[in-house]
Amino acid sequence: MSNYIITSSSTADMPLEYFEKRNIPYVPFHFMIDGKEYPDDLGQSISFEDFYQRISEGSMPTTSQVNVGQFVDFFTPFLEEGKDILHIEFSSGLSGTYNSATIAREQLLEDFPDRKIEVVDSLAASGGYGLLLDYAVDKKEEGATLEEVRDWVEENKLNVNHWFFSTDLTHYKRGGRISATSAFFGGMLNIAPLLNMNNKGELTPRKKIRGKKQVIKEMVKKMEEQAVNGTDYDGKCFITHSAVYNDALKVADAIEQSFPALIGKVEINSVGTVIGSHTGPGTVALFFMGDKRVD
């Protein structure tokens, strides 16, 4: 079996301890807030609490993706150590980083022709990206080759289901996901839009639901309909949230009641600073393995 590593970007929205425990090097995106740029280093430079508090007080962060040169710098030390690389990248439907990583790969293979560098477009984001990454590392630890893990990811990435809702529509309006009028009336009427990820890796609004309790019920219903084996689903389930842990916990409790065969408890993590720059506070996202995304 070849000596290879699995790498990713920071936007998998898993804790720093997770990346360290599973030996997954990550390359950080960057964000700017209050006139200063920071790496998306999983809450080290700015805590998630501080980050979302600043947004609540009016700060409007912006983000920058990983460029070709940064990918070259990130990959090179592993290649110099004689390691092959399987890099699983953030959705091309939301960022140009997959293209940048692919260009970096082509450049580096000229200098390291005996090494293998594979770049896979996850078509996933946040905890969905993290879930796909987690299964990939499981496969590696079970003894799968780089090519076998790559092929598994390609075959299964559209089975990672993403469902999101938000109780604060400010940043969805800012990002063009919904109109200013919809955001205004949605806030007045307590509308929480339900969104998911389509098969192009794009975030897509699906329903407008009135009230947090109802949108949580609908999210659980979607998992009951789409998870592998329905309520007998025995895979992993991740949730991420942007400064609304109690809402995430309510979703997790409902999932655990409906899906008693889950592998362990539902894992709850924070939406990171890059994705959080676009969602703002108030978002809860659910991720599980299920029906293949088709639209």
C-alpha positions as CSV (number, residue, x, y, z in Angstrom):
1,M,0.0,0.0,0.0
2,S,1.4,3.4,-0.9
3,N,2.4,5.9,1.7
4,Y,-0.3,8.5,1.4
5,I,-2.2,11.1,3.3
6,I,-5.7,12.5,3.1
7,T,-5.8,16.3,3.2
8,S,-8.6,18.9,3.1
9,S,-9.5,22.6,3.5
10,S,-10.6,24.2,6.7
11,T,-14.2,24.5,5.5
12,A,-15.0,20.9,6.5
13,D,-16.0,22.7,9.8
14,M,-14.6,20.0,12.1
15,P,-12.8,20.9,15.4
16,L,-9.0,21.3,15.5
17,E,-8.8,18.3,17.8
18,Y,-10.5,16.2,15.1
19,F,-8.0,17.1,12.4
20,E,-5.1,16.3,14.8
21,K,-6.6,13.0,16.0
22,R,-7.3,11.7,12.5
23,N,-4.0,13.0,11.1
24,I,-5.7,15.2,8.4
25,P,-3.6,18.2,7.4
26,Y,-5.8,21.1,6.3
27,V,-5.1,24.3,4.3
28,P,-6.9,27.4,5.6
29,F,-9.1,29.8,3.8
30,H,-8.9,33.4,5.0
31,F,-11.4,35.9,6.2
32,M,-11.3,39.6,7.0
33,I,-13.3,41.2,9.8
34,D,-13.0,44.7,11.2
35,G,-10.2,45.6,8.8
36,K,-7.9,42.7,9.8
37,E,-7.3,39.4,7.9
38,Y,-7.2,36.1,9.7
39,P,-6.7,32.4,8.6
40,D,-9.7,30.2,9.0
41,D,-7.8,28.2,11.6
42,L,-10.7,26.5,13.4
43,G,-11.3,29.0,16.1
44,Q,-7.6,29.6,17.1
45,S,-7.1,33.2,15.9
46,I,-10.7,34.3,16.8
47,S,-13.0,32.1,18.9
48,F,-16.3,31.3,17.3
49,E,-18.1,33.0,20.1
50,D,-16.2,36.3,19.4
51,F,-16.6,36.0,15.7
52,Y,-20.4,35.6,15.8
53,Q,-20.7,38.3,18.5
54,R,-18.9,40.7,16.2
55,I,-21.3,39.9,13.4
56,S,-24.3,40.4,15.8
57,E,-22.8,43.9,16.6
58,G,-22.6,44.8,12.9
59,S,-19.3,43.6,11.6
60,M,-19.5,42.3,8.0
61,P,-16.7,39.8,7.3
62,T,-15.5,38.9,3.9
63,T,-13.6,35.8,2.7
64,S,-10.8,34.8,0.4
65,Q,-10.3,31.3,-1.0
66,V,-7.1,29.3,-1.2
67,N,-5.1,30.2,-4.3
68,V,-2.8,28.1,-6.5
69,G,0.4,29.2,-4.8
70,Q,-1.0,28.4,-1.4
71,F,-2.0,24.9,-2.5
72,V,1.5,24.4,-3.9
73,D,3.1,25.5,-0.6
74,F,0.7,23.3,1.3
75,F,1.3,20.1,-0.8
76,T,5.0,20.4,-1.3
77,P,6.3,19.3,2.1
78,F,4.4,16.1,2.0
79,L,5.7,15.3,-1.5
80,E,9.2,16.1,-0.4
81,E,8.7,13.5,2.4
82,G,7.8,10.9,-0.2
83,K,4.1,10.9,0.5
84,D,1.3,10.6,-2.0
85,I,-1.7,12.9,-1.5
86,L,-5.5,12.5,-1.7
87,H,-6.9,15.9,-1.4
88,I,-10.7,16.2,-0.9
89,E,-11.8,19.8,-1.6
90,F,-14.7,22.1,-0.7
91,S,-17.6,22.2,-3.2
92,S,-16.8,23.7,-6.6
93,G,-20.4,24.9,-6.5
94,L,-19.5,27.4,-3.8
95,S,-15.8,28.2,-4.4
96,G,-13.1,28.1,-7.0
97,T,-10.7,26.2,-4.7
98,Y,-11.2,22.9,-6.5
99,N,-9.9,24.4,-9.7
100,S,-7.0,26.0,-7.8
101,A,-6.0,22.7,-6.2
102,T,-6.2,21.0,-9.6
103,I,-3.9,23.5,-11.2
104,A,-1.4,23.2,-8.2
105,R,-1.5,19.4,-8.7
106,E,-0.6,19.7,-12.4
107,Q,2.3,22.1,-11.6
108,L,3.7,19.8,-8.8
109,L,3.5,16.6,-10.8
110,E,6.1,18.2,-13.1
111,D,8.5,18.5,-10.2
112,F,7.4,15.2,-8.5
113,P,6.6,12.9,-11.4
114,D,7.0,9.8,-9.2
115,R,4.4,10.9,-6.7
116,K,0.6,10.6,-6.8
117,I,-1.6,13.6,-6.2
118,E,-5.4,13.2,-6.5
119,V,-7.8,16.0,-6.1
120,V,-11.5,15.2,-5.5
121,D,-14.4,17.8,-5.6
122,S,-16.5,16.9,-2.6
123,L,-19.6,18.8,-3.8
124,A,-20.1,19.3,-0.1
125,A,-19.7,22.0,2.5
126,S,-19.4,22.4,6.2
127,G,-20.3,19.3,8.2
128,G,-21.3,17.5,5.0
129,Y,-17.7,18.0,3.7
130,G,-16.6,16.8,7.2
131,L,-18.8,13.7,7.0
132,L,-17.4,12.7,3.6
133,L,-13.9,13.3,4.9
134,D,-14.6,11.2,8.0
135,Y,-15.8,8.2,6.0
136,A,-12.8,8.6,3.7
137,V,-10.3,8.4,6.6
138,D,-12.2,5.4,7.9
139,K,-11.6,3.7,4.6
140,K,-7.9,4.5,4.7
141,E,-7.6,3.2,8.2
142,E,-9.3,0.0,7.1
143,G,-6.4,-0.5,4.6
144,A,-7.9,0.9,1.4
145,T,-5.4,2.3,-1.2
146,L,-5.4,5.9,-2.3
147,E,-7.2,4.9,-5.5
148,E,-9.8,2.9,-3.6
149,V,-10.6,5.8,-1.3
150,R,-10.7,8.2,-4.2
151,D,-13.1,6.0,-6.1
152,W,-15.3,5.5,-3.0
153,V,-15.5,9.3,-2.4
154,E,-16.4,9.9,-6.1
155,E,-19.1,7.2,-6.0
156,N,-20.6,8.3,-2.7
157,K,-20.2,12.1,-2.4
158,L,-23.7,12.8,-3.7
159,N,-25.1,10.5,-1.0
160,V,-24.1,13.1,1.6
161,N,-27.3,14.9,2.3
162,H,-27.3,18.5,3.6
163,W,-30.3,20.3,5.1
164,F,-30.0,23.8,6.6
165,F,-32.4,26.3,8.2
166,S,-31.8,29.8,9.5
167,T,-33.6,32.0,11.9
168,D,-31.6,35.1,10.8
169,L,-32.0,35.9,7.1
170,T,-29.7,39.0,7.1
171,H,-26.7,37.2,5.5
172,Y,-28.7,35.1,3.2
173,K,-30.1,38.4,1.8
174,R,-26.6,39.8,1.6
175,G,-25.4,36.8,-0.3
176,G,-28.3,36.9,-2.8
177,R,-29.9,33.6,-1.6
178,I,-33.1,35.5,-0.9
179,S,-34.4,38.9,-1.8
180,A,-34.4,41.9,0.6
181,T,-38.2,41.8,0.6
182,S,-38.3,38.1,1.5
183,A,-35.8,38.7,4.3
184,F,-37.9,41.6,5.7
185,F,-41.2,39.8,5.6
186,G,-39.6,36.5,6.6
187,G,-38.3,38.1,9.8
188,M,-41.7,39.7,10.5
189,L,-43.5,36.4,10.0
190,N,-41.0,34.2,11.7
191,I,-40.2,32.4,8.5
192,A,-37.2,29.9,8.6
193,P,-36.2,28.9,5.1
194,L,-35.2,25.2,4.6
195,L,-32.3,24.8,2.2
196,N,-30.2,21.9,0.9
197,M,-27.3,21.2,-1.3
198,N,-28.0,20.1,-4.9
199,N,-26.0,17.7,-7.1
200,K,-23.8,20.6,-8.3
201,G,-22.8,21.4,-4.8
202,E,-24.9,24.6,-4.6
203,L,-26.9,25.8,-1.7
204,T,-30.6,25.8,-2.8
205,P,-33.7,27.1,-1.0
206,R,-36.5,24.4,-0.9
207,K,-39.2,25.5,1.5
208,K,-40.4,28.5,3.6
209,I,-41.6,27.2,7.0
210,R,-43.1,29.3,9.7
211,G,-41.7,28.7,13.1
212,K,-38.6,27.1,14.5
213,K,-40.4,24.0,15.8
214,Q,-42.0,23.3,12.5
215,V,-38.7,23.7,10.5
216,I,-37.0,21.3,12.9
217,K,-39.8,18.7,12.4
218,E,-39.4,19.1,8.7
219,M,-35.7,18.6,8.9
220,V,-36.2,15.4,10.8
221,K,-38.8,14.3,8.3
222,K,-36.4,14.8,5.4
223,M,-33.9,12.6,7.1
224,E,-36.5,9.9,7.7
225,E,-37.4,10.0,4.0
226,Q,-33.9,10.1,2.6
227,A,-31.5,8.4,5.0
228,V,-30.1,5.0,4.1
229,N,-32.6,2.4,5.5
230,G,-34.9,5.2,6.8
231,T,-35.3,5.3,10.5
232,D,-33.1,2.2,10.7
233,Y,-30.2,4.3,9.5
234,D,-27.0,3.1,11.2
235,G,-24.5,5.6,9.9
236,K,-23.0,8.8,11.2
237,C,-24.9,12.1,11.6
238,F,-23.3,15.5,12.0
239,I,-24.8,18.9,12.8
240,T,-23.1,22.3,12.5
241,H,-24.5,25.6,13.9
242,S,-23.6,29.2,13.9
243,A,-24.0,30.5,17.5
244,V,-27.3,28.6,18.1
245,Y,-26.1,25.6,20.0
246,N,-29.5,25.1,21.8
247,D,-31.3,24.9,18.4
248,A,-28.7,22.4,17.2
249,L,-29.2,20.4,20.4
250,K,-33.0,20.3,19.7
251,V,-32.4,18.9,16.3
252,A,-29.8,16.3,17.6
253,D,-32.3,15.2,20.3
254,A,-35.0,14.7,17.8
255,I,-32.7,12.8,15.4
256,E,-31.5,10.5,18.2
257,Q,-35.1,9.7,19.2
258,S,-36.1,8.9,15.6
259,F,-32.9,7.0,14.6
260,P,-32.0,4.6,17.5
261,A,-29.4,2.7,15.4
262,L,-27.1,5.7,14.8
263,I,-23.4,5.1,15.2
264,G,-22.9,7.0,18.5
265,K,-24.5,10.3,19.3
266,V,-25.1,13.0,16.8
267,E,-21.9,15.1,16.5
268,I,-22.4,18.8,16.9
269,N,-19.8,21.3,15.8
270,S,-19.6,25.0,15.0
271,V,-20.0,26.5,11.5
272,G,-16.5,27.9,10.8
273,T,-15.6,31.5,10.2
274,V,-15.5,31.2,6.4
275,I,-18.9,29.7,5.9
276,G,-20.2,31.7,8.9
277,S,-19.2,34.9,7.1
278,H,-21.9,34.0,4.5
279,T,-24.6,32.5,6.8
280,G,-24.2,34.8,9.8
281,P,-25.5,33.5,13.2
282,G,-28.7,31.5,13.4
283,T,-28.0,28.6,11.1
284,V,-28.4,24.9,11.9
285,A,-27.3,22.3,9.3
286,L,-27.9,18.5,9.3
287,F,-25.7,16.0,7.5
288,F,-26.2,12.2,6.9
289,M,-25.8,9.5,4.2
290,G,-28.9,8.9,2.2
291,D,-30.5,9.2,-1.3
292,K,-28.2,10.4,-4.0
293,R,-28.8,14.1,-4.8
294,V,-30.3,14.5,-8.2
295,D,-31.0,18.2,-8.8
